[in-house]
Amino acid sequence: TQTLPGAGPEFAACNDGDRHTIRVDSGPIQSLVVIGDTGSTDIDTSGDGCRCDTKIISITFRPIQVEAPAR
């Protein structure tokens, strides 16, 4: 688990945080690119916030090999 820095408080405008690349050592996911907490209430559904919430930008998967059984 990694803790990423936030972008700071919102002052009448969205304050997108920095992009962070998280590399994963094992499993099917190789890396994720995320924007950390942007300072507003996460997953704001009230309509009052600017909705600049933590988000996943991309996921890169490791190559896999699939073998089909012979008939």
N, CA, C and O atoms as a Tripos MOL2 file, in Angstrom:
@<TRIPOS>MOLECULE
protein
  284   283    71     0     0
PROTEIN
NO_CHARGES

@<TRIPOS>ATOM
      1 N           0.8450   -1.1780    0.0000 N.3       1 THR1
      2 CA          0.0000    0.0000    0.0000 C.3       1 THR1
      3 C           0.8890    1.2380    0.0000 C.2       1 THR1
      4 O           1.8280    1.3450    0.7880 O.2       1 THR1
      5 N           0.5770    2.1700   -0.8950 N.am      2 GLN2
      6 CA          1.3190    3.4190   -0.9600 C.3       2 GLN2
      7 C           0.3980    4.5690   -0.5990 C.2       2 GLN2
      8 O          -0.7720    4.5770   -0.9830 O.2       2 GLN2
      9 N           0.9210    5.5410    0.1380 N.am      3 THR3
     10 CA          0.1780    6.7550    0.4320 C.3       3 THR3
     11 C           0.7450    7.8530   -0.4480 C.2       3 THR3
     12 O           1.9440    8.1270   -0.4100 O.2       3 THR3
     13 N          -0.1170    8.4870   -1.2480 N.am      4 LEU4
     14 CA          0.3240    9.5260   -2.1660 C.3       4 LEU4
     15 C          -0.0440   10.8900   -1.6130 C.2       4 LEU4
     16 O          -1.0500   11.0190   -0.9150 O.2       4 LEU4
     17 N           0.7550   11.9150   -1.9110 N.am      5 PRO5
     18 CA          0.4510   13.2440   -1.3860 C.3       5 PRO5
     19 C          -0.7950   13.8280   -2.0280 C.2       5 PRO5
     20 O          -1.0630   13.5900   -3.2060 O.2       5 PRO5
     21 N          -1.5530   14.5870   -1.2590 N.am      6 GLY6
     22 CA         -2.7320   15.2630   -1.7810 C.3       6 GLY6
     23 C          -2.3440   16.5610   -2.4630 C.2       6 GLY6
     24 O          -1.2100   17.0270   -2.3480 O.2       6 GLY6
     25 N          -3.3010   17.1380   -3.1750 N.am      7 ALA7
     26 CA         -3.0480   18.3780   -3.9000 C.3       7 ALA7
     27 C          -3.3070   19.6030   -3.0410 C.2       7 ALA7
     28 O          -2.9370   20.7140   -3.4210 O.2       7 ALA7
     29 N          -3.9370   19.4160   -1.8870 N.am      8 GLY8
     30 CA         -4.2360   20.5530   -1.0360 C.3       8 GLY8
     31 C          -5.6970   20.9330   -1.1350 C.2       8 GLY8
     32 O          -6.4420   20.3270   -1.9050 O.2       8 GLY8
     33 N          -6.1230   21.9260   -0.3670 N.am      9 PRO9
     34 CA         -7.5360   22.2980   -0.3150 C.3       9 PRO9
     35 C          -8.0140   22.9670   -1.6090 C.2       9 PRO9
     36 O          -7.2200   23.4970   -2.3860 O.2       9 PRO9
     37 N          -9.3150   22.9260   -1.8120 N.am     10 GLU10
     38 CA         -9.9520   23.5700   -2.9630 C.3      10 GLU10
     39 C         -10.3100   25.0030   -2.5870 C.2      10 GLU10
     40 O         -10.8260   25.2450   -1.4960 O.2      10 GLU10
     41 N         -10.0480   25.9380   -3.4630 N.am     11 PHE11
     42 CA        -10.4530   27.3280   -3.2560 C.3      11 PHE11
     43 C         -11.1660   27.8130   -4.5120 C.2      11 PHE11
     44 O         -10.5830   28.5390   -5.3170 O.2      11 PHE11
     45 N         -12.4310   27.4150   -4.6830 N.am     12 ALA12
     46 CA        -13.2940   27.8370   -5.7900 C.3      12 ALA12
     47 C         -12.8510   27.3110   -7.1500 C.2      12 ALA12
     48 O         -13.3390   27.7880   -8.1740 O.2      12 ALA12
     49 N         -11.9480   26.3480   -7.1870 N.am     13 ALA13
     50 CA        -11.5370   25.7530   -8.4630 C.3      13 ALA13
     51 C         -10.9920   24.3600   -8.1940 C.2      13 ALA13
     52 O         -10.5250   24.0650   -7.0940 O.2      13 ALA13
     53 N         -11.0550   23.5200   -9.1950 N.am     14 CYS14
     54 CA        -10.4980   22.1730   -9.0500 C.3      14 CYS14
     55 C          -8.9840   22.2630   -8.9480 C.2      14 CYS14
     56 O          -8.3460   23.0600   -9.6360 O.2      14 CYS14
     57 N          -8.4310   21.4480   -8.0940 N.am     15 ASN15
     58 CA         -6.9990   21.4480   -7.8640 C.3      15 ASN15
     59 C          -6.4930   20.0290   -8.0790 C.2      15 ASN15
     60 O          -6.2160   19.3110   -7.1190 O.2      15 ASN15
     61 N          -6.3730   19.6220   -9.3590 N.am     16 ASP16
     62 CA         -5.9210   18.2650   -9.6420 C.3      16 ASP16
     63 C          -4.5500   18.0200   -9.0480 C.2      16 ASP16
     64 O          -3.6600   18.8650   -9.1480 O.2      16 ASP16
     65 N          -4.3840   16.8750   -8.4350 N.am     17 GLY17
     66 CA         -3.1010   16.4880   -7.8750 C.3      17 GLY17
     67 C          -2.1540   16.0360   -8.9650 C.2      17 GLY17
     68 O          -2.5080   16.0210  -10.1440 O.2      17 GLY17
     69 N          -0.9620   15.6710   -8.5690 N.am     18 ASP18
     70 CA          0.0390   15.1780   -9.5060 C.3      18 ASP18
     71 C          -0.2910   13.7630   -9.9360 C.2      18 ASP18
     72 O          -0.9620   13.0240   -9.2150 O.2      18 ASP18
     73 N           0.1840   13.3900  -11.1150 N.am     19 ARG19
     74 CA          0.0710   12.0040  -11.5740 C.3      19 ARG19
     75 C           1.1710   11.1910  -10.9130 C.2      19 ARG19
     76 O           2.3090   11.6430  -10.7850 O.2      19 ARG19
     77 N           0.8150    9.9950  -10.5000 N.am     20 HIS20
     78 CA          1.7700    9.0860   -9.8710 C.3      20 HIS20
     79 C           1.7060    7.7470  -10.5840 C.2      20 HIS20
     80 O           0.6240    7.2260  -10.8520 O.2      20 HIS20
     81 N           2.8840    7.1900  -10.8920 N.am     21 THR21
     82 CA          2.9500    5.8580  -11.4750 C.3      21 THR21
     83 C           3.3130    4.8870  -10.3670 C.2      21 THR21
     84 O           4.3470    5.0310   -9.7150 O.2      21 THR21
     85 N           2.4540    3.8950  -10.1590 N.am     22 ILE22
     86 CA          2.6810    2.8800   -9.1370 C.3      22 ILE22
     87 C           3.0330    1.5830   -9.8440 C.2      22 ILE22
     88 O           2.2320    1.0490  -10.6110 O.2      22 ILE22
     89 N           4.2200    1.0820   -9.5880 N.am     23 ARG23
     90 CA          4.6710   -0.1820  -10.1890 C.3      23 ARG23
     91 C           4.3190   -1.3190   -9.2390 C.2      23 ARG23
     92 O           4.4790   -1.2000   -8.0240 O.2      23 ARG23
     93 N           3.8380   -2.4220   -9.8060 N.am     24 VAL24
     94 CA          3.4110   -3.5750   -9.0230 C.3      24 VAL24
     95 C           4.3940   -4.7110   -9.2950 C.2      24 VAL24
     96 O           4.6920   -5.0050  -10.4530 O.2      24 VAL24
     97 N           4.9030   -5.3580   -8.2320 N.am     25 ASP25
     98 CA          5.9420   -6.3710   -8.3700 C.3      25 ASP25
     99 C           5.4530   -7.7180   -8.8800 C.2      25 ASP25
    100 O           6.2190   -8.4440   -9.5120 O.2      25 ASP25
    101 N           4.2020   -8.0700   -8.6230 N.am     26 SER26
    102 CA          3.7220   -9.3820   -9.0390 C.3      26 SER26
    103 C           2.2460   -9.3170   -9.3940 C.2      26 SER26
    104 O           1.5660   -8.3360   -9.0910 O.2      26 SER26
    105 N           1.7600  -10.3600  -10.0320 N.am     27 GLY27
    106 CA          0.3610  -10.4130  -10.4200 C.3      27 GLY27
    107 C           0.1610   -9.9070  -11.8380 C.2      27 GLY27
    108 O           1.1330   -9.5800  -12.5190 O.2      27 GLY27
    109 N          -1.0770   -9.8390  -12.2900 N.am     28 PRO28
    110 CA         -1.3410   -9.4680  -13.6860 C.3      28 PRO28
    111 C          -1.1550   -7.9820  -13.9980 C.2      28 PRO28
    112 O          -0.9990   -7.6130  -15.1620 O.2      28 PRO28
    113 N          -1.1700   -7.1300  -12.9780 N.am     29 ILE29
    114 CA         -1.0190   -5.6860  -13.2100 C.3      29 ILE29
    115 C           0.4520   -5.3100  -13.0850 C.2      29 ILE29
    116 O           1.1140   -5.6600  -12.1080 O.2      29 ILE29
    117 N           0.9520   -4.5890  -14.0870 N.am     30 GLN30
    118 CA          2.3410   -4.1300  -14.0900 C.3      30 GLN30
    119 C           2.4670   -2.7520  -13.4570 C.2      30 GLN30
    120 O           3.3810   -2.5050  -12.6710 O.2      30 GLN30
    121 N           1.5400   -1.8510  -13.8020 N.am     31 SER31
    122 CA          1.5960   -0.5080  -13.2250 C.3      31 SER31
    123 C           0.2430    0.1840  -13.3460 C.2      31 SER31
    124 O          -0.6000   -0.1890  -14.1620 O.2      31 SER31
    125 N           0.0640    1.2050  -12.5050 N.am     32 LEU32
    126 CA         -1.1200    2.0550  -12.5370 C.3      32 LEU32
    127 C          -0.6490    3.4960  -12.5510 C.2      32 LEU32
    128 O           0.3530    3.8340  -11.9200 O.2      32 LEU32
    129 N          -1.3630    4.3370  -13.2630 N.am     33 VAL33
    130 CA         -1.1180    5.7760  -13.2070 C.3      33 VAL33
    131 C          -2.3660    6.3790  -12.5810 C.2      33 VAL33
    132 O          -3.4750    6.1880  -13.0800 O.2      33 VAL33
    133 N          -2.1780    7.1110  -11.4770 N.am     34 VAL34
    134 CA         -3.3000    7.6800  -10.7390 C.3      34 VAL34
    135 C          -3.0540    9.1570  -10.4530 C.2      34 VAL34
    136 O          -1.9150    9.6230  -10.4450 O.2      34 VAL34
    137 N          -4.1380    9.8770  -10.2210 N.am     35 ILE35
    138 CA         -4.0580   11.2240   -9.6670 C.3      35 ILE35
    139 C          -4.5070   11.0870   -8.2340 C.2      35 ILE35
    140 O          -5.6090   10.6110   -7.9630 O.2      35 ILE35
    141 N          -3.6470   11.5060   -7.3050 N.am     36 GLY36
    142 CA         -3.9430   11.3780   -5.8900 C.3      36 GLY36
    143 C          -5.0590   12.3060   -5.4600 C.2      36 GLY36
    144 O          -5.5960   13.0580   -6.2730 O.2      36 GLY36
    145 N          -5.4070   12.2570   -4.1960 N.am     37 ASP37
    146 CA         -6.4940   13.0620   -3.6370 C.3      37 ASP37
    147 C          -6.3370   14.5100   -4.0660 C.2      37 ASP37
    148 O          -5.2630   15.0950   -3.9260 O.2      37 ASP37
    149 N          -7.4000   15.0800   -4.5820 N.am     38 THR38
    150 CA         -7.3270   16.4240   -5.1440 C.3      38 THR38
    151 C          -7.7690   17.5220   -4.1990 C.2      38 THR38
    152 O          -7.8410   18.6850   -4.5950 O.2      38 THR38
    153 N          -8.0690   17.1720   -2.9510 N.am     39 GLY39
    154 CA         -8.4040   18.2020   -1.9850 C.3      39 GLY39
    155 C          -9.8910   18.3530   -1.7330 C.2      39 GLY39
    156 O         -10.2950   18.8400   -0.6770 O.2      39 GLY39
    157 N         -10.7210   17.9370   -2.7020 N.am     40 SER40
    158 CA        -12.1650   18.0360   -2.4800 C.3      40 SER40
    159 C         -12.6590   16.7410   -1.8430 C.2      40 SER40
    160 O         -11.8960   15.7890   -1.6820 O.2      40 SER40
    161 N         -13.9320   16.7150   -1.4860 N.am     41 THR41
    162 CA        -14.5120   15.5090   -0.9320 C.3      41 THR41
    163 C         -14.5180   14.4370   -2.0060 C.2      41 THR41
    164 O         -15.0720   14.6430   -3.0850 O.2      41 THR41
    165 N         -13.9130   13.3010   -1.7230 N.am     42 ASP42
    166 CA        -13.8500   12.2400   -2.7270 C.3      42 ASP42
    167 C         -15.2300   11.6990   -3.0550 C.2      42 ASP42
    168 O         -16.1050   11.5980   -2.1950 O.2      42 ASP42
    169 N         -15.3950   11.3610   -4.3020 N.am     43 ILE43
    170 CA        -16.6170   10.7720   -4.8300 C.3      43 ILE43
    171 C         -17.8220   11.6190   -4.4210 C.2      43 ILE43
    172 O         -18.7910   11.1220   -3.8470 O.2      43 ILE43
    173 N         -17.7350   12.8770   -4.7270 N.am     44 ASP44
    174 CA        -18.7730   13.8410   -4.3540 C.3      44 ASP44
    175 C         -19.9840   13.6740   -5.2590 C.2      44 ASP44
    176 O         -19.8880   13.9110   -6.4630 O.2      44 ASP44
    177 N         -21.1070   13.2740   -4.7100 N.am     45 THR45
    178 CA        -22.3320   13.1110   -5.4910 C.3      45 THR45
    179 C         -23.3490   14.2010   -5.1840 C.2      45 THR45
    180 O         -24.4530   14.1820   -5.7300 O.2      45 THR45
    181 N         -23.0010   15.1450   -4.3270 N.am     46 SER46
    182 CA        -23.9630   16.1700   -3.9110 C.3      46 SER46
    183 C         -24.1830   17.2410   -4.9720 C.2      46 SER46
    184 O         -25.1980   17.9380   -4.9630 O.2      46 SER46
    185 N         -23.2210   17.3680   -5.8900 N.am     47 GLY47
    186 CA        -23.2960   18.4530   -6.8630 C.3      47 GLY47
    187 C         -22.6950   19.7440   -6.3490 C.2      47 GLY47
    188 O         -22.5690   20.7120   -7.1000 O.2      47 GLY47
    189 N         -22.3110   19.7740   -5.0430 N.am     48 ASP48
    190 CA        -21.7330   20.9880   -4.4620 C.3      48 ASP48
    191 C         -20.2340   21.0990   -4.6960 C.2      48 ASP48
    192 O         -19.6890   22.2030   -4.6960 O.2      48 ASP48
    193 N         -19.5530   19.9550   -4.8980 N.am     49 GLY49
    194 CA        -18.1100   19.9610   -5.0910 C.3      49 GLY49
    195 C         -17.7600   20.0330   -6.5630 C.2      49 GLY49
    196 O         -18.6330   19.9100   -7.4220 O.2      49 GLY49
    197 N         -16.5030   20.2300   -6.8490 N.am     50 CYS50
    198 CA        -16.0920   20.3310   -8.2550 C.3      50 CYS50
    199 C         -15.8820   18.9630   -8.8750 C.2      50 CYS50
    200 O         -15.6510   18.8640  -10.0800 O.2      50 CYS50
    201 N         -15.9550   17.9070   -8.0790 N.am     51 ARG51
    202 CA        -15.8610   16.5270   -8.5310 C.3      51 ARG51
    203 C         -14.4850   16.1870   -9.1070 C.2      51 ARG51
    204 O         -14.3790   15.2880   -9.9420 O.2      51 ARG51
    205 N         -13.4570   16.8700   -8.6900 N.am     52 CYS52
    206 CA        -12.0860   16.5330   -9.0790 C.3      52 CYS52
    207 C         -11.5580   15.5370   -8.0510 C.2      52 CYS52
    208 O         -10.7900   15.9030   -7.1610 O.2      52 CYS52
    209 N         -11.9640   14.3070   -8.1730 N.am     53 ASP53
    210 CA        -11.6440   13.3160   -7.1660 C.3      53 ASP53
    211 C         -10.4590   12.4560   -7.5930 C.2      53 ASP53
    212 O         -10.0070   12.5110   -8.7370 O.2      53 ASP53
    213 N          -9.9690   11.6620   -6.6480 N.am     54 THR54
    214 CA         -8.9280   10.6920   -6.9350 C.3      54 THR54
    215 C          -9.3860    9.8320   -8.0960 C.2      54 THR54
    216 O         -10.5400    9.4070   -8.1410 O.2      54 THR54
    217 N          -8.4810    9.5700   -9.0450 N.am     55 LYS55
    218 CA         -8.8890    8.7780  -10.2050 C.3      55 LYS55
    219 C          -7.7430    7.9610  -10.7710 C.2      55 LYS55
    220 O          -6.5720    8.3140  -10.6360 O.2      55 LYS55
    221 N          -8.1120    6.8640  -11.4050 N.am     56 ILE56
    222 CA         -7.1540    6.0240  -12.1250 C.3      56 ILE56
    223 C          -7.0970    6.5300  -13.5610 C.2      56 ILE56
    224 O          -8.1260    6.6420  -14.2270 O.2      56 ILE56
    225 N          -5.8950    6.8360  -14.0340 N.am     57 ILE57
    226 CA         -5.7050    7.3100  -15.4020 C.3      57 ILE57
    227 C          -5.5100    6.1250  -16.3460 C.2      57 ILE57
    228 O          -6.1140    6.0740  -17.4180 O.2      57 ILE57
    229 N          -4.6570    5.1660  -15.9430 N.am     58 SER58
    230 CA         -4.4340    4.0010  -16.7900 C.3      58 SER58
    231 C          -3.9430    2.8180  -15.9570 C.2      58 SER58
    232 O          -3.3820    2.9830  -14.8740 O.2      58 SER58
    233 N          -4.1710    1.6280  -16.4950 N.am     59 ILE59
    234 CA         -3.6780    0.3810  -15.9060 C.3      59 ILE59
    235 C          -2.9390   -0.3650  -17.0080 C.2      59 ILE59
    236 O          -3.4810   -0.5600  -18.0950 O.2      59 ILE59
    237 N          -1.7100   -0.7830  -16.7380 N.am     60 THR60
    238 CA         -0.9390   -1.5780  -17.6870 C.3      60 THR60
    239 C          -0.8380   -2.9970  -17.1500 C.2      60 THR60
    240 O          -0.4050   -3.2180  -16.0190 O.2      60 THR60
    241 N          -1.2440   -3.9570  -17.9780 N.am     61 PHE61
    242 CA         -1.2000   -5.3620  -17.5890 C.3      61 PHE61
    243 C           0.0450   -6.0220  -18.1380 C.2      61 PHE61
    244 O           0.5620   -5.6170  -19.1790 O.2      61 PHE61
    245 N           0.5290   -7.0390  -17.4420 N.am     62 ARG62
    246 CA          1.6430   -7.8350  -17.9280 C.3      62 ARG62
    247 C           1.1440   -8.7050  -19.0910 C.2      62 ARG62
    248 O          -0.0310   -9.0710  -19.1370 O.2      62 ARG62
    249 N           2.0390   -9.0290  -20.0240 N.am     63 PRO63
    250 CA          1.6370   -9.9460  -21.0990 C.3      63 PRO63
    251 C           1.2720  -11.3120  -20.5250 C.2      63 PRO63
    252 O           1.8730  -11.7680  -19.5530 O.2      63 PRO63
    253 N           0.2950  -11.9480  -21.1300 N.am     64 ILE64
    254 CA         -0.0830  -13.2970  -20.7230 C.3      64 ILE64
    255 C          -0.0430  -14.2110  -21.9380 C.2      64 ILE64
    256 O          -0.1540  -13.7540  -23.0760 O.2      64 ILE64
    257 N           0.1130  -15.4740  -21.6930 N.am     65 GLN65
    258 CA          0.1090  -16.4550  -22.7740 C.3      65 GLN65
    259 C          -1.0210  -17.4260  -22.5050 C.2      65 GLN65
    260 O          -1.1440  -17.9810  -21.4130 O.2      65 GLN65
    261 N          -1.8460  -17.6190  -23.5260 N.am     66 VAL66
    262 CA         -2.9780  -18.5340  -23.3950 C.3      66 VAL66
    263 C          -2.7940  -19.6630  -24.3820 C.2      66 VAL66
    264 O          -2.5790  -19.4250  -25.5700 O.2      66 VAL66
    265 N          -2.8770  -20.8900  -23.9000 N.am     67 GLU67
    266 CA         -2.7550  -22.0470  -24.7750 C.3      67 GLU67
    267 C          -4.0960  -22.7670  -24.8280 C.2      67 GLU67
    268 O          -4.6930  -23.0800  -23.7980 O.2      67 GLU67
    269 N          -4.5550  -23.0230  -26.0450 N.am     68 ALA68
    270 CA         -5.7960  -23.7650  -26.2230 C.3      68 ALA68
    271 C          -5.4530  -25.2460  -26.3510 C.2      68 ALA68
    272 O          -4.4790  -25.6000  -27.0160 O.2      68 ALA68
    273 N          -6.2440  -26.1120  -25.7220 N.am     69 PRO69
    274 CA         -5.9770  -27.5580  -25.8300 C.3      69 PRO69
    275 C          -6.1790  -28.0350  -27.2780 C.2      69 PRO69
    276 O          -7.0440  -27.5390  -28.0000 O.2      69 PRO69
    277 N          -5.3630  -29.0000  -27.6700 N.am     70 ALA70
    278 CA         -5.5010  -29.5770  -29.0270 C.3      70 ALA70
    279 C          -6.7930  -30.3850  -29.0900 C.2      70 ALA70
    280 O          -7.2060  -30.9940  -28.1040 O.2      70 ALA70
    281 N          -7.4150  -30.3810  -30.2440 N.am     71 ARG71
    282 CA         -8.6610  -31.1540  -30.4080 C.3      71 ARG71
    283 C          -8.3910  -32.5400  -30.8760 C.2      71 ARG71
    284 O          -9.3240  -33.3210  -31.0640 O.2      71 ARG71
@<TRIPOS>BOND
     1     1     2 1
     2     2     3 1
     3     3     4 2
     4     3     5 am
     5     5     6 1
     6     6     7 1
     7     7     8 2
     8     7     9 am
     9     9    10 1
    10    10    11 1
    11    11    12 2
    12    11    13 am
    13    13    14 1
    14    14    15 1
    15    15    16 2
    16    15    17 am
    17    17    18 1
    18    18    19 1
    19    19    20 2
    20    19    21 am
    21    21    22 1
    22    22    23 1
    23    23    24 2
    24    23    25 am
    25    25    26 1
    26    26    27 1
    27    27    28 2
    28    27    29 am
    29    29    30 1
    30    30    31 1
    31    31    32 2
    32    31    33 am
    33    33    34 1
    34    34    35 1
    35    35    36 2
    36    35    37 am
    37    37    38 1
    38    38    39 1
    39    39    40 2
    40    39    41 am
    41    41    42 1
    42    42    43 1
    43    43    44 2
    44    43    45 am
    45    45    46 1
    46    46    47 1
    47    47    48 2
    48    47    49 am
    49    49    50 1
    50    50    51 1
    51    51    52 2
    52    51    53 am
    53    53    54 1
    54    54    55 1
    55    55    56 2
    56    55    57 am
    57    57    58 1
    58    58    59 1
    59    59    60 2
    60    59    61 am
    61    61    62 1
    62    62    63 1
    63    63    64 2
    64    63    65 am
    65    65    66 1
    66    66    67 1
    67    67    68 2
    68    67    69 am
    69    69    70 1
    70    70    71 1
    71    71    72 2
    72    71    73 am
    73    73    74 1
    74    74    75 1
    75    75    76 2
    76    75    77 am
    77    77    78 1
    78    78    79 1
    79    79    80 2
    80    79    81 am
    81    81    82 1
    82    82    83 1
    83    83    84 2
    84    83    85 am
    85    85    86 1
    86    86    87 1
    87    87    88 2
    88    87    89 am
    89    89    90 1
    90    90    91 1
    91    91    92 2
    92    91    93 am
    93    93    94 1
    94    94    95 1
    95    95    96 2
    96    95    97 am
    97    97    98 1
    98    98    99 1
    99    99   100 2
   100    99   101 am
   101   101   102 1
   102   102   103 1
   103   103   104 2
   104   103   105 am
   105   105   106 1
   106   106   107 1
   107   107   108 2
   108   107   109 am
   109   109   110 1
   110   110   111 1
   111   111   112 2
   112   111   113 am
   113   113   114 1
   114   114   115 1
   115   115   116 2
   116   115   117 am
   117   117   118 1
   118   118   119 1
   119   119   120 2
   120   119   121 am
   121   121   122 1
   122   122   123 1
   123   123   124 2
   124   123   125 am
   125   125   126 1
   126   126   127 1
   127   127   128 2
   128   127   129 am
   129   129   130 1
   130   130   131 1
   131   131   132 2
   132   131   133 am
   133   133   134 1
   134   134   135 1
   135   135   136 2
   136   135   137 am
   137   137   138 1
   138   138   139 1
   139   139   140 2
   140   139   141 am
   141   141   142 1
   142   142   143 1
   143   143   144 2
   144   143   145 am
   145   145   146 1
   146   146   147 1
   147   147   148 2
   148   147   149 am
   149   149   150 1
   150   150   151 1
   151   151   152 2
   152   151   153 am
   153   153   154 1
   154   154   155 1
   155   155   156 2
   156   155   157 am
   157   157   158 1
   158   158   159 1
   159   159   160 2
   160   159   161 am
   161   161   162 1
   162   162   163 1
   163   163   164 2
   164   163   165 am
   165   165   166 1
   166   166   167 1
   167   167   168 2
   168   167   169 am
   169   169   170 1
   170   170   171 1
   171   171   172 2
   172   171   173 am
   173   173   174 1
   174   174   175 1
   175   175   176 2
   176   175   177 am
   177   177   178 1
   178   178   179 1
   179   179   180 2
   180   179   181 am
   181   181   182 1
   182   182   183 1
   183   183   184 2
   184   183   185 am
   185   185   186 1
   186   186   187 1
   187   187   188 2
   188   187   189 am
   189   189   190 1
   190   190   191 1
   191   191   192 2
   192   191   193 am
   193   193   194 1
   194   194   195 1
   195   195   196 2
   196   195   197 am
   197   197   198 1
   198   198   199 1
   199   199   200 2
   200   199   201 am
   201   201   202 1
   202   202   203 1
   203   203   204 2
   204   203   205 am
   205   205   206 1
   206   206   207 1
   207   207   208 2
   208   207   209 am
   209   209   210 1
   210   210   211 1
   211   211   212 2
   212   211   213 am
   213   213   214 1
   214   214   215 1
   215   215   216 2
   216   215   217 am
   217   217   218 1
   218   218   219 1
   219   219   220 2
   220   219   221 am
   221   221   222 1
   222   222   223 1
   223   223   224 2
   224   223   225 am
   225   225   226 1
   226   226   227 1
   227   227   228 2
   228   227   229 am
   229   229   230 1
   230   230   231 1
   231   231   232 2
   232   231   233 am
   233   233   234 1
   234   234   235 1
   235   235   236 2
   236   235   237 am
   237   237   238 1
   238   238   239 1
   239   239   240 2
   240   239   241 am
   241   241   242 1
   242   242   243 1
   243   243   244 2
   244   243   245 am
   245   245   246 1
   246   246   247 1
   247   247   248 2
   248   247   249 am
   249   249   250 1
   250   250   251 1
   251   251   252 2
   252   251   253 am
   253   253   254 1
   254   254   255 1
   255   255   256 2
   256   255   257 am
   257   257   258 1
   258   258   259 1
   259   259   260 2
   260   259   261 am
   261   261   262 1
   262   262   263 1
   263   263   264 2
   264   263   265 am
   265   265   266 1
   266   266   267 1
   267   267   268 2
   268   267   269 am
   269   269   270 1
   270   270   271 1
   271   271   272 2
   272   271   273 am
   273   273   274 1
   274   274   275 1
   275   275   276 2
   276   275   277 am
   277   277   278 1
   278   278   279 1
   279   279   280 2
   280   279   281 am
   281   281   282 1
   282   282   283 1
   283   283   284 2
@<TRIPOS>SUBSTRUCTURE
     1 THR1         2 RESIDUE 1 A THR
     2 GLN2         6 RESIDUE 1 A GLN
     3 THR3        10 RESIDUE 1 A THR
     4 LEU4        14 RESIDUE 1 A LEU
     5 PRO5        18 RESIDUE 1 A PRO
     6 GLY6        22 RESIDUE 1 A GLY
     7 ALA7        26 RESIDUE 1 A ALA
     8 GLY8        30 RESIDUE 1 A GLY
     9 PRO9        34 RESIDUE 1 A PRO
    10 GLU10       38 RESIDUE 1 A GLU
    11 PHE11       42 RESIDUE 1 A PHE
    12 ALA12       46 RESIDUE 1 A ALA
    13 ALA13       50 RESIDUE 1 A ALA
    14 CYS14       54 RESIDUE 1 A CYS
    15 ASN15       58 RESIDUE 1 A ASN
    16 ASP16       62 RESIDUE 1 A ASP
    17 GLY17       66 RESIDUE 1 A GLY
    18 ASP18       70 RESIDUE 1 A ASP
    19 ARG19       74 RESIDUE 1 A ARG
    20 HIS20       78 RESIDUE 1 A HIS
    21 THR21       82 RESIDUE 1 A THR
    22 ILE22       86 RESIDUE 1 A ILE
    23 ARG23       90 RESIDUE 1 A ARG
    24 VAL24       94 RESIDUE 1 A VAL
    25 ASP25       98 RESIDUE 1 A ASP
    26 SER26      102 RESIDUE 1 A SER
    27 GLY27      106 RESIDUE 1 A GLY
    28 PRO28      110 RESIDUE 1 A PRO
    29 ILE29      114 RESIDUE 1 A ILE
    30 GLN30      118 RESIDUE 1 A GLN
    31 SER31      122 RESIDUE 1 A SER
    32 LEU32      126 RESIDUE 1 A LEU
    33 VAL33      130 RESIDUE 1 A VAL
    34 VAL34      134 RESIDUE 1 A VAL
    35 ILE35      138 RESIDUE 1 A ILE
    36 GLY36      142 RESIDUE 1 A GLY
    37 ASP37      146 RESIDUE 1 A ASP
    38 THR38      150 RESIDUE 1 A THR
    39 GLY39      154 RESIDUE 1 A GLY
    40 SER40      158 RESIDUE 1 A SER
    41 THR41      162 RESIDUE 1 A THR
    42 ASP42      166 RESIDUE 1 A ASP
    43 ILE43      170 RESIDUE 1 A ILE
    44 ASP44      174 RESIDUE 1 A ASP
    45 THR45      178 RESIDUE 1 A THR
    46 SER46      182 RESIDUE 1 A SER
    47 GLY47      186 RESIDUE 1 A GLY
    48 ASP48      190 RESIDUE 1 A ASP
    49 GLY49      194 RESIDUE 1 A GLY
    50 CYS50      198 RESIDUE 1 A CYS
    51 ARG51      202 RESIDUE 1 A ARG
    52 CYS52      206 RESIDUE 1 A CYS
    53 ASP53      210 RESIDUE 1 A ASP
    54 THR54      214 RESIDUE 1 A THR
    55 LYS55      218 RESIDUE 1 A LYS
    56 ILE56      222 RESIDUE 1 A ILE
    57 ILE57      226 RESIDUE 1 A ILE
    58 SER58      230 RESIDUE 1 A SER
    59 ILE59      234 RESIDUE 1 A ILE
    60 THR60      238 RESIDUE 1 A THR
    61 PHE61      242 RESIDUE 1 A PHE
    62 ARG62      246 RESIDUE 1 A ARG
    63 PRO63      250 RESIDUE 1 A PRO
    64 ILE64      254 RESIDUE 1 A ILE
    65 GLN65      258 RESIDUE 1 A GLN
    66 VAL66      262 RESIDUE 1 A VAL
    67 GLU67      266 RESIDUE 1 A GLU
    68 ALA68      270 RESIDUE 1 A ALA
    69 PRO69      274 RESIDUE 1 A PRO
    70 ALA70      278 RESIDUE 1 A ALA
    71 ARG71      282 RESIDUE 1 A ARG
